[in-house]
């Protein structure tokens, strides 16, 4: 059975792009439209990798990343952040949330800024589950 | 009733990021999530004679909005806030209601631009329609008014206009736990001149005293929560007197309830919330009726 990749992005065009790249590499994509749906599918499907957007309705990727990396049963799952939000902002936000009393979380395994070329995303995916 | 999540509705023409930043004081209370909504009006991308649906124009408008929202979101993310965004094509009221339901919003923030009389009428109607259908408080910011005051901290010195109804009580519940951001609240009641038609000066004074006593009781609710509060009685047209009171007490925001069932007269000539939405030069917070 092929490995599963959870793609979380509210933009259907970006989701389609990511899903296509995942499929082209021989993996099984699972799609979520926001952080809430993403977290639900993470727990149900236990994917091998997550490709995660940051700015989304209902729950952002920042919160989902924290939820994932502070959950004992999920935190081993590697995450590729793929967003228009700058990496520096993402790291500062995590620091601010930790200062507000949250648990400290590690940096994401890979941070890619949108837009990304298919080869770049493929390389990132295969680095973890290839 | 905490303001944990706000929906910030913007067309970028009348409501900018400084309005969001002025609400960051709410972070001290309970705010932890800001959701941006940009509604692209249908007539900008559709219903053009001979052109059909202009997908390319929709993509352009979406991406322009997205670039702005990313800039705004980055500032808020760095403050440790949760941020979300919707960019949708459709009617403003419907899209706001949809977002409020999806996101479980505690406060809607909208802009109110200076417009022609007809446009203004429609714009105010949209705001009142949103509050009627969503049951969520709506804060109206004023932009492009010649005499608009840039309010840095709207919740610092609010003026609460009460008619002693259940909705007024809801307004008090909404505010009284914000002792970290409200420095002083002024509570006013605008008496109907007809109620002062007593046969003697003493009768009129008694009416005023009774109103004042009720206002004192409401002030005590705030004082018990550590918020300074003072009462004031006005007489006359409610909308006009509220605007006068806001100026006299140097208020940073006007707060009032809305009616669930406006009278025919109100529908025809405009309700108090509509007047305030259009005429005050500071933000107005409209609290929905109790259902």
Interface residues (C-beta under 8 A of the other chain):
Chain A: X34 X54 X55 X56 X57 X58 X59 X60 X62 X63 X84 X85 X86 X89 X90 X92 X93 X96 X97 X99 X100
Chain B: X35 X66 X69 X70 X73 X74 X77 X78 X79 X80 X82 X83 X84 X85 X86 X99 X102 X103
